[in-house]
Amino acid sequence: MSLIELVDYIDADVAYLLGLITARGELSENNGVKQILIEFP
């Protein structure tokens, strides 16, 4: 994937999700199942 394709993919919704994962989230994998966990107070 080139940089131009990546920039076109990151819209406002994807940017928001990435921000949630970075600030409050966790990426995990258990028994081949990948999960994104985001904790809200």
CHARMM-style PDB file with segment names, atoms N, HN, CA, C and O in Angstrom:
ATOM      1  N   MET     1       0.859  -1.169   0.000  1.00  0.00      PROA
ATOM      2  CA  MET     1       0.000   0.000   0.000  1.00  0.00      PROA
ATOM      3  C   MET     1       0.903   1.229   0.000  1.00  0.00      PROA
ATOM      4  O   MET     1       1.804   1.346   0.831  1.00  0.00      PROA
ATOM      5  N   SER     2       0.662   2.122  -0.913  1.00  0.00      PROA
ATOM      6  HN  SER     2      -0.070   2.027  -1.588  1.00  0.00      PROA
ATOM      7  CA  SER     2       1.474   3.330  -0.991  1.00  0.00      PROA
ATOM      8  C   SER     2       0.947   4.390  -0.037  1.00  0.00      PROA
ATOM      9  O   SER     2      -0.160   4.268   0.488  1.00  0.00      PROA
ATOM     10  N   LEU     3       1.736   5.422   0.184  1.00  0.00      PROA
ATOM     11  HN  LEU     3       2.635   5.521  -0.243  1.00  0.00      PROA
ATOM     12  CA  LEU     3       1.348   6.496   1.088  1.00  0.00      PROA
ATOM     13  C   LEU     3       0.093   7.197   0.603  1.00  0.00      PROA
ATOM     14  O   LEU     3      -0.750   7.581   1.414  1.00  0.00      PROA
ATOM     15  N   ILE     4      -0.047   7.371  -0.699  1.00  0.00      PROA
ATOM     16  HN  ILE     4       0.638   7.060  -1.358  1.00  0.00      PROA
ATOM     17  CA  ILE     4      -1.229   8.044  -1.248  1.00  0.00      PROA
ATOM     18  C   ILE     4      -2.484   7.219  -0.973  1.00  0.00      PROA
ATOM     19  O   ILE     4      -3.520   7.779  -0.616  1.00  0.00      PROA
ATOM     20  N   GLU     5      -2.407   5.908  -1.132  1.00  0.00      PROA
ATOM     21  HN  GLU     5      -1.565   5.453  -1.423  1.00  0.00      PROA
ATOM     22  CA  GLU     5      -3.559   5.055  -0.849  1.00  0.00      PROA
ATOM     23  C   GLU     5      -3.910   5.095   0.629  1.00  0.00      PROA
ATOM     24  O   GLU     5      -5.089   5.092   0.983  1.00  0.00      PROA
ATOM     25  N   LEU     6      -2.902   5.132   1.501  1.00  0.00      PROA
ATOM     26  HN  LEU     6      -1.944   5.134   1.214  1.00  0.00      PROA
ATOM     27  CA  LEU     6      -3.147   5.183   2.934  1.00  0.00      PROA
ATOM     28  C   LEU     6      -3.818   6.494   3.323  1.00  0.00      PROA
ATOM     29  O   LEU     6      -4.747   6.491   4.131  1.00  0.00      PROA
ATOM     30  N   VAL     7      -3.372   7.595   2.774  1.00  0.00      PROA
ATOM     31  HN  VAL     7      -2.617   7.597   2.119  1.00  0.00      PROA
ATOM     32  CA  VAL     7      -3.968   8.893   3.083  1.00  0.00      PROA
ATOM     33  C   VAL     7      -5.418   8.932   2.607  1.00  0.00      PROA
ATOM     34  O   VAL     7      -6.270   9.497   3.293  1.00  0.00      PROA
ATOM     35  N   ASP     8      -5.712   8.351   1.464  1.00  0.00      PROA
ATOM     36  HN  ASP     8      -5.020   7.892   0.907  1.00  0.00      PROA
ATOM     37  CA  ASP     8      -7.086   8.313   0.974  1.00  0.00      PROA
ATOM     38  C   ASP     8      -7.978   7.448   1.859  1.00  0.00      PROA
ATOM     39  O   ASP     8      -9.182   7.691   1.946  1.00  0.00      PROA
ATOM     40  N   TYR     9      -7.408   6.449   2.509  1.00  0.00      PROA
ATOM     41  HN  TYR     9      -6.431   6.251   2.438  1.00  0.00      PROA
ATOM     42  CA  TYR     9      -8.191   5.540   3.354  1.00  0.00      PROA
ATOM     43  C   TYR     9      -8.553   6.186   4.686  1.00  0.00      PROA
ATOM     44  O   TYR     9      -9.625   5.917   5.228  1.00  0.00      PROA
ATOM     45  N   ILE    10      -7.682   7.029   5.219  1.00  0.00      PROA
ATOM     46  HN  ILE    10      -6.811   7.247   4.779  1.00  0.00      PROA
ATOM     47  CA  ILE    10      -7.920   7.611   6.539  1.00  0.00      PROA
ATOM     48  C   ILE    10      -8.864   8.799   6.419  1.00  0.00      PROA
ATOM     49  O   ILE    10      -8.445   9.918   6.123  1.00  0.00      PROA
ATOM     50  N   ASP    11     -10.148   8.534   6.655  1.00  0.00      PROA
ATOM     51  HN  ASP    11     -10.488   7.625   6.895  1.00  0.00      PROA
ATOM     52  CA  ASP    11     -11.129   9.615   6.684  1.00  0.00      PROA
ATOM     53  C   ASP    11     -11.417   9.969   8.141  1.00  0.00      PROA
ATOM     54  O   ASP    11     -10.724   9.477   9.032  1.00  0.00      PROA
ATOM     55  N   ALA    12     -12.395  10.790   8.401  1.00  0.00      PROA
ATOM     56  HN  ALA    12     -12.957  11.189   7.677  1.00  0.00      PROA
ATOM     57  CA  ALA    12     -12.673  11.251   9.765  1.00  0.00      PROA
ATOM     58  C   ALA    12     -13.054  10.095  10.688  1.00  0.00      PROA
ATOM     59  O   ALA    12     -12.654  10.087  11.852  1.00  0.00      PROA
ATOM     60  N   ASP    13     -13.810   9.130  10.198  1.00  0.00      PROA
ATOM     61  HN  ASP    13     -14.135   9.136   9.253  1.00  0.00      PROA
ATOM     62  CA  ASP    13     -14.234   8.004  11.037  1.00  0.00      PROA
ATOM     63  C   ASP    13     -13.058   7.113  11.419  1.00  0.00      PROA
ATOM     64  O   ASP    13     -12.931   6.709  12.574  1.00  0.00      PROA
ATOM     65  N   VAL    14     -12.205   6.809  10.456  1.00  0.00      PROA
ATOM     66  HN  VAL    14     -12.309   7.138   9.518  1.00  0.00      PROA
ATOM     67  CA  VAL    14     -11.032   5.971  10.739  1.00  0.00      PROA
ATOM     68  C   VAL    14     -10.076   6.705  11.680  1.00  0.00      PROA
ATOM     69  O   VAL    14      -9.503   6.092  12.580  1.00  0.00      PROA
ATOM     70  N   ALA    15      -9.903   7.997  11.479  1.00  0.00      PROA
ATOM     71  HN  ALA    15     -10.368   8.495  10.747  1.00  0.00      PROA
ATOM     72  CA  ALA    15      -9.036   8.784  12.354  1.00  0.00      PROA
ATOM     73  C   ALA    15      -9.573   8.775  13.782  1.00  0.00      PROA
ATOM     74  O   ALA    15      -8.795   8.664  14.730  1.00  0.00      PROA
ATOM     75  N   TYR    16     -10.885   8.891  13.950  1.00  0.00      PROA
ATOM     76  HN  TYR    16     -11.517   8.981  13.181  1.00  0.00      PROA
ATOM     77  CA  TYR    16     -11.503   8.856  15.285  1.00  0.00      PROA
ATOM     78  C   TYR    16     -11.262   7.500  15.945  1.00  0.00      PROA
ATOM     79  O   TYR    16     -10.893   7.439  17.117  1.00  0.00      PROA
ATOM     80  N   LEU    17     -11.467   6.420  15.203  1.00  0.00      PROA
ATOM     81  HN  LEU    17     -11.766   6.469  14.251  1.00  0.00      PROA
ATOM     82  CA  LEU    17     -11.247   5.077  15.742  1.00  0.00      PROA
ATOM     83  C   LEU    17      -9.792   4.881  16.144  1.00  0.00      PROA
ATOM     84  O   LEU    17      -9.516   4.328  17.209  1.00  0.00      PROA
ATOM     85  N   LEU    18      -8.864   5.322  15.315  1.00  0.00      PROA
ATOM     86  HN  LEU    18      -9.088   5.771  14.450  1.00  0.00      PROA
ATOM     87  CA  LEU    18      -7.450   5.206  15.653  1.00  0.00      PROA
ATOM     88  C   LEU    18      -7.110   6.007  16.907  1.00  0.00      PROA
ATOM     89  O   LEU    18      -6.297   5.571  17.721  1.00  0.00      PROA
ATOM     90  N   GLY    19      -7.722   7.158  17.061  1.00  0.00      PROA
ATOM     91  HN  GLY    19      -8.383   7.511  16.399  1.00  0.00      PROA
ATOM     92  CA  GLY    19      -7.521   7.956  18.268  1.00  0.00      PROA
ATOM     93  C   GLY    19      -8.037   7.258  19.508  1.00  0.00      PROA
ATOM     94  O   GLY    19      -7.390   7.296  20.555  1.00  0.00      PROA
ATOM     95  N   LEU    20      -9.195   6.619  19.406  1.00  0.00      PROA
ATOM     96  HN  LEU    20      -9.720   6.588  18.555  1.00  0.00      PROA
ATOM     97  CA  LEU    20      -9.731   5.869  20.543  1.00  0.00      PROA
ATOM     98  C   LEU    20      -8.824   4.710  20.922  1.00  0.00      PROA
ATOM     99  O   LEU    20      -8.572   4.474  22.104  1.00  0.00      PROA
ATOM    100  N   ILE    21      -8.334   3.990  19.925  1.00  0.00      PROA
ATOM    101  HN  ILE    21      -8.539   4.182  18.965  1.00  0.00      PROA
ATOM    102  CA  ILE    21      -7.457   2.853  20.189  1.00  0.00      PROA
ATOM    103  C   ILE    21      -6.159   3.334  20.837  1.00  0.00      PROA
ATOM    104  O   ILE    21      -5.661   2.707  21.772  1.00  0.00      PROA
ATOM    105  N   THR    22      -5.617   4.437  20.344  1.00  0.00      PROA
ATOM    106  HN  THR    22      -6.022   4.946  19.584  1.00  0.00      PROA
ATOM    107  CA  THR    22      -4.355   4.946  20.861  1.00  0.00      PROA
ATOM    108  C   THR    22      -4.509   5.457  22.289  1.00  0.00      PROA
ATOM    109  O   THR    22      -3.661   5.179  23.138  1.00  0.00      PROA
ATOM    110  N   ALA    23      -5.566   6.190  22.562  1.00  0.00      PROA
ATOM    111  HN  ALA    23      -6.255   6.415  21.872  1.00  0.00      PROA
ATOM    112  CA  ALA    23      -5.726   6.814  23.868  1.00  0.00      PROA
ATOM    113  C   ALA    23      -6.262   5.854  24.929  1.00  0.00      PROA
ATOM    114  O   ALA    23      -5.789   5.867  26.066  1.00  0.00      PROA
ATOM    115  N   ARG    24      -7.230   5.033  24.578  1.00  0.00      PROA
ATOM    116  HN  ARG    24      -7.614   5.022  23.655  1.00  0.00      PROA
ATOM    117  CA  ARG    24      -7.907   4.202  25.587  1.00  0.00      PROA
ATOM    118  C   ARG    24      -7.998   2.734  25.191  1.00  0.00      PROA
ATOM    119  O   ARG    24      -8.639   1.944  25.884  1.00  0.00      PROA
ATOM    120  N   GLY    25      -7.374   2.371  24.104  1.00  0.00      PROA
ATOM    121  HN  GLY    25      -6.853   3.013  23.541  1.00  0.00      PROA
ATOM    122  CA  GLY    25      -7.612   1.040  23.575  1.00  0.00      PROA
ATOM    123  C   GLY    25      -6.472   0.067  23.736  1.00  0.00      PROA
ATOM    124  O   GLY    25      -5.388   0.390  24.222  1.00  0.00      PROA
ATOM    125  N   GLU    26      -6.772  -1.143  23.304  1.00  0.00      PROA
ATOM    126  HN  GLU    26      -7.653  -1.406  22.909  1.00  0.00      PROA
ATOM    127  CA  GLU    26      -5.819  -2.237  23.376  1.00  0.00      PROA
ATOM    128  C   GLU    26      -6.136  -3.201  22.239  1.00  0.00      PROA
ATOM    129  O   GLU    26      -7.298  -3.533  22.003  1.00  0.00      PROA
ATOM    130  N   LEU    27      -5.109  -3.642  21.545  1.00  0.00      PROA
ATOM    131  HN  LEU    27      -4.165  -3.372  21.737  1.00  0.00      PROA
ATOM    132  CA  LEU    27      -5.256  -4.658  20.517  1.00  0.00      PROA
ATOM    133  C   LEU    27      -4.814  -5.981  21.124  1.00  0.00      PROA
ATOM    134  O   LEU    27      -3.740  -6.054  21.721  1.00  0.00      PROA
ATOM    135  N   SER    28      -5.617  -7.020  20.983  1.00  0.00      PROA
ATOM    136  HN  SER    28      -6.489  -6.960  20.498  1.00  0.00      PROA
ATOM    137  CA  SER    28      -5.254  -8.308  21.562  1.00  0.00      PROA
ATOM    138  C   SER    28      -5.643  -9.435  20.618  1.00  0.00      PROA
ATOM    139  O   SER    28      -6.473  -9.272  19.724  1.00  0.00      PROA
ATOM    140  N   GLU    29      -5.015 -10.585  20.848  1.00  0.00      PROA
ATOM    141  HN  GLU    29      -4.341 -10.718  21.575  1.00  0.00      PROA
ATOM    142  CA  GLU    29      -5.336 -11.780  20.073  1.00  0.00      PROA
ATOM    143  C   GLU    29      -5.318 -12.969  21.016  1.00  0.00      PROA
ATOM    144  O   GLU    29      -4.325 -13.216  21.702  1.00  0.00      PROA
ATOM    145  N   ASN    30      -6.417 -13.703  21.047  1.00  0.00      PROA
ATOM    146  HN  ASN    30      -7.223 -13.503  20.491  1.00  0.00      PROA
ATOM    147  CA  ASN    30      -6.542 -14.899  21.875  1.00  0.00      PROA
ATOM    148  C   ASN    30      -7.088 -16.028  21.021  1.00  0.00      PROA
ATOM    149  O   ASN    30      -8.175 -15.918  20.454  1.00  0.00      PROA
ATOM    150  N   ASN    31      -6.338 -17.103  20.932  1.00  0.00      PROA
ATOM    151  HN  ASN    31      -5.455 -17.192  21.393  1.00  0.00      PROA
ATOM    152  CA  ASN    31      -6.752 -18.280  20.165  1.00  0.00      PROA
ATOM    153  C   ASN    31      -7.125 -17.925  18.726  1.00  0.00      PROA
ATOM    154  O   ASN    31      -8.091 -18.461  18.181  1.00  0.00      PROA
ATOM    155  N   GLY    32      -6.367 -17.032  18.121  1.00  0.00      PROA
ATOM    156  HN  GLY    32      -5.583 -16.597  18.563  1.00  0.00      PROA
ATOM    157  CA  GLY    32      -6.606 -16.657  16.740  1.00  0.00      PROA
ATOM    158  C   GLY    32      -7.701 -15.626  16.540  1.00  0.00      PROA
ATOM    159  O   GLY    32      -7.982 -15.247  15.403  1.00  0.00      PROA
ATOM    160  N   VAL    33      -8.330 -15.158  17.623  1.00  0.00      PROA
ATOM    161  HN  VAL    33      -8.101 -15.466  18.546  1.00  0.00      PROA
ATOM    162  CA  VAL    33      -9.377 -14.153  17.539  1.00  0.00      PROA
ATOM    163  C   VAL    33      -8.771 -12.797  17.876  1.00  0.00      PROA
ATOM    164  O   VAL    33      -8.285 -12.583  18.987  1.00  0.00      PROA
ATOM    165  N   LYS    34      -8.802 -11.887  16.914  1.00  0.00      PROA
ATOM    166  HN  LYS    34      -9.197 -12.061  16.012  1.00  0.00      PROA
ATOM    167  CA  LYS    34      -8.253 -10.548  17.122  1.00  0.00      PROA
ATOM    168  C   LYS    34      -9.355  -9.628  17.621  1.00  0.00      PROA
ATOM    169  O   LYS    34     -10.470  -9.641  17.099  1.00  0.00      PROA
ATOM    170  N   GLN    35      -9.030  -8.812  18.657  1.00  0.00      PROA
ATOM    171  HN  GLN    35      -8.124  -8.801  19.080  1.00  0.00      PROA
ATOM    172  CA  GLN    35     -10.007  -7.916  19.249  1.00  0.00      PROA
ATOM    173  C   GLN    35      -9.415  -6.536  19.440  1.00  0.00      PROA
ATOM    174  O   GLN    35      -8.211  -6.378  19.642  1.00  0.00      PROA
ATOM    175  N   ILE    36     -10.282  -5.544  19.372  1.00  0.00      PROA
ATOM    176  HN  ILE    36     -11.260  -5.672  19.207  1.00  0.00      PROA
ATOM    177  CA  ILE    36      -9.944  -4.185  19.767  1.00  0.00      PROA
ATOM    178  C   ILE    36     -10.799  -3.859  20.969  1.00  0.00      PROA
ATOM    179  O   ILE    36     -12.027  -3.858  20.881  1.00  0.00      PROA
ATOM    180  N   LEU    37     -10.163  -3.583  22.087  1.00  0.00      PROA
ATOM    181  HN  LEU    37      -9.165  -3.584  22.158  1.00  0.00      PROA
ATOM    182  CA  LEU    37     -10.880  -3.258  23.319  1.00  0.00      PROA
ATOM    183  C   LEU    37     -10.668  -1.781  23.619  1.00  0.00      PROA
ATOM    184  O   LEU    37      -9.529  -1.321  23.694  1.00  0.00      PROA
ATOM    185  N   ILE    38     -11.757  -1.036  23.790  1.00  0.00      PROA
ATOM    186  HN  ILE    38     -12.682  -1.411  23.729  1.00  0.00      PROA
ATOM    187  CA  ILE    38     -11.701   0.374  24.116  1.00  0.00      PROA
ATOM    188  C   ILE    38     -12.514   0.588  25.384  1.00  0.00      PROA
ATOM    189  O   ILE    38     -13.705   0.279  25.424  1.00  0.00      PROA
ATOM    190  N   GLU    39     -11.864   1.123  26.427  1.00  0.00      PROA
ATOM    191  HN  GLU    39     -10.897   1.374  26.394  1.00  0.00      PROA
ATOM    192  CA  GLU    39     -12.543   1.338  27.705  1.00  0.00      PROA
ATOM    193  C   GLU    39     -13.014   2.779  27.819  1.00  0.00      PROA
ATOM    194  O   GLU    39     -12.260   3.715  27.552  1.00  0.00      PROA
ATOM    195  N   PHE    40     -14.261   2.945  28.217  1.00  0.00      PROA
ATOM    196  HN  PHE    40     -14.873   2.184  28.434  1.00  0.00      PROA
ATOM    197  CA  PHE    40     -14.834   4.258  28.462  1.00  0.00      PROA
ATOM    198  C   PHE    40     -15.159   4.363  29.951  1.00  0.00      PROA
ATOM    199  O   PHE    40     -15.701   3.417  30.524  1.00  0.00      PROA
ATOM    200  N   PRO    41     -14.840   5.499  30.595  1.00  0.00      PROA
ATOM    201  CA  PRO    41     -15.143   5.648  32.010  1.00  0.00      PROA
ATOM    202  C   PRO    41     -16.653   5.797  32.248  1.00  0.00      PROA
ATOM    203  OT1 PRO    41     -17.088   5.934  33.391  1.00  0.00      PROA
TER     204      PRO     41
END
